């Protein structure tokens, strides 16, 4: 135990506490990863493997789940299948083994596209409005600023779903039911309060002198905002965007209530796959896996900002 | 370059009046220091000249043009901030070139002018560095560069040396003054440091509670303080006040302080009986055993080239700047004499100076004392 005798720094953690911290972090990461890994593994199992008990850790991977996710199929007699020309592509072959033929593409791709449009669109709107509002609250003397900010915050004080029925009725009147625009507006409205509060914190931290300097240098306030404030608020904007995107991307309750057809998003759609021809867990898992990808990519791209964003204010630059 | 003319400038924040009816003129090419303690309204005055704050009343003219309610971007001025306000997401070159970009100057010319400015400030070797890693002095120079590069009508500086350490501040004071001598830009410089103001400025405006107490050359401010506040604020140690009560007639040349008669410059106004204060700079106090104005040594501070000896008198503590050689025992009785033609008499009630012969004639010739 030589480490116990060596002098240690007060600020620098000792090697032992670093090891303990690393172990805990890795342990936590593994525990959090298990469901994700399980979903991914299920997505590449064949349907029988997916429901076998005890669960199979070792199995022959199959892309049947993905095939089923993107297609609709009909059951046929073996004689009919035998009469068909040789299968085109892997999915065709896999389907025929189950005595089925591909009838056409499933709704997954359009639903997934809806999710992309609505989530990114509403994030863009919420962060855009949020940045402008936060800048206003941060820099100008807004009458009743504190009350307004509290009012904005208060929209988050109850679960959004508590107002689901009025919104449902309103949307029906306005013709916004089952439209991408309606969903985008709804998610923007929910997210904008979060965006205003988060971004106000970030913008408050940017000294006014930068804009004043820019205005003296000959720029209008809007130009100063664009050229000086925005570049320095990128961290906050990125962090806010991730929070907004995660909400809009994962939102299920409103989506299942207000969308059913053309504007349906992926979250309410994915569970419906299970009903098509038996307990198709691999297809559901495949849908979930693909559903995780955009948010994963977005978060990895912005992870530096996110990390600084969630610890903002703790350390002065 | 142009003159700055400020008339009856006033700024109120709700009930609080930050600047009260200030009027002054900064001549073309002149260096004005707005001097005062924090909260005296000096920065607010500067920000109004810059257009960062709108005045409650009064007018501001830059080069004859009324700019009182014009936007900052429409006034041809440069501003150096206390914390420099260098844009952190740009390198040195871009920071300096930023004002030119706003004016739509061609790229090649921006490059040439930025480099010329950088050479003038001797920062041409750091042009492509990010500003975040720069030392305090270099940041200061970059901030100055951003101001100079656009060749504005005037420079406004808000305590630009406030964050530098004392040693480096002296270097920058010299650099700033040299820069001013070279480019002769009309400059308004805000500071709370009397040494900076005295060392750099052509004119000083001493401010207190939103009022300009005195406007004049450093010599005038030092030798002929217009009020007890100015006399006390300028000078280290500040002017001594020997307080007494009495009334004096116009033309009087003597003040009776206790048992002693003290000679002073001939008064140019009647002084009704009331509390008065005789102002004496420490360097104008001498010890003389024969003097009827008595006191006892209270303490002394050795400063190397000279010493500050404090004497307790009936009229209060009096500090004298004396040669360093002589040493004094605490409690030792001494007699005091003053350099009679350099004394100021104040109305201790209002704090204003009473006009006398001191306020006539040229100052420079009088300033032959050691």
Interface residues (C-beta under 8 A of the other chain):
Chain A: X207 X209 X210 X212 X213 X214 X215 X216 X217 X218 X219 X220 X223 X228 X231 X232
Chain B: X50 X51 X52 X71 X72 X73 X75 X77 X78 X79 X81 X83 X85 X87 X88 X89 X98 X99 X102 X103 X146 X150
